[in-house]
Amino acid sequence: MSTSLLYELIEWAAAVGIGGELGQAYLGTQGDIWDAHKDMALASCGALIAMAATAAINWRLHHDFAREFAHSLRVKNAKPLGEEAIAAARAGRK
């Protein structure tokens, strides 16, 4: 989705830079001023459908998806790595 949106914005900027009918011909909109908007909307809908399908498959295969997701957000090693730990790691390598 983001790649499509970025491409459409770059394409629009190039057409504005060229200007006039030549810019419209470069875009290939065939007279449809909403062509870029439609392309971006369709890319967004496709991404949402793909994410919904992925979420449905994950939900079906992993019965406790919410617990696994919450566990993935937890800090695994609560001990902070400060300057002393970095110095000790460097000293161990030398």
C-alpha positions in Angstrom: 0.0 0.0 0.0 2.7 2.5 1.0 4.7 1.7 -2.2 1.7 2.4 -4.3 0.9 5.6 -2.5 4.5 6.8 -2.8 4.5 5.9 -6.5 1.3 7.8 -7.2 2.6 10.9 -5.3 5.9 10.8 -7.3 4.0 10.4 -10.5 1.7 13.3 -9.6 4.7 15.5 -8.8 6.3 14.7 -12.1 3.1 15.5 -14.0 2.8 18.8 -12.2 6.5 19.6 -13.0 5.9 18.8 -16.7 2.6 20.7 -16.6 -0.3 21.2 -19.0 -1.5 18.6 -21.5 1.9 17.0 -21.6 1.7 16.3 -17.9 -1.8 14.8 -18.3 -0.5 12.6 -21.1 2.4 11.5 -19.0 0.0 10.4 -16.3 -2.1 8.5 -18.7 -5.3 9.3 -16.9 -7.3 9.4 -20.1 -9.3 12.4 -18.8 -10.0 11.0 -15.3 -8.7 13.5 -12.8 -9.4 11.0 -9.9 -7.3 8.2 -11.4 -4.5 8.5 -8.9 -7.0 8.7 -6.0 -8.7 5.5 -7.3 -5.4 3.7 -7.6 -4.4 4.6 -4.0 -7.8 3.7 -2.7 -7.7 0.3 -4.4 -4.2 -0.4 -3.1 -5.4 0.5 0.4 -8.4 -1.8 0.1 -6.2 -4.6 -1.2 -3.8 -4.2 1.8 -6.7 -4.2 4.2 -8.2 -7.4 2.7 -4.7 -9.1 2.8 -4.3 -8.1 6.5 -7.8 -9.3 7.3 -7.1 -12.7 5.6 -3.8 -13.0 7.4 -5.4 -12.2 10.8 -8.2 -14.7 10.1 -5.7 -17.5 9.2 -3.6 -16.7 12.3 -6.7 -16.7 14.5 -7.8 -20.0 13.0 -4.4 -21.7 13.5 -3.4 -20.2 16.8 -6.4 -20.4 19.2 -4.7 -18.1 21.8 -3.6 -15.4 19.3 -4.2 -12.5 21.8 -2.0 -14.1 24.5 0.8 -14.7 22.0 0.6 -11.2 20.8 0.6 -9.8 24.3 3.6 -12.0 25.1 5.5 -10.7 22.1 5.2 -7.2 23.4 6.6 -8.0 26.9 10.2 -7.1 27.7 12.2 -10.4 27.8 15.3 -9.1 29.6 14.4 -6.5 32.1 18.0 -5.8 33.2 19.2 -2.7 31.4 22.4 -2.8 29.5 24.4 0.2 30.7 27.9 1.4 30.2 29.3 -1.2 32.6 27.7 -4.1 30.6 29.0 -2.7 27.3 32.5 -2.3 28.8 32.5 -5.8 30.2 31.4 -7.2 26.8 34.2 -5.3 25.1 36.7 -6.5 27.7 35.7 -10.1 27.2 36.4 -9.9 23.5 39.9 -8.5 23.9 
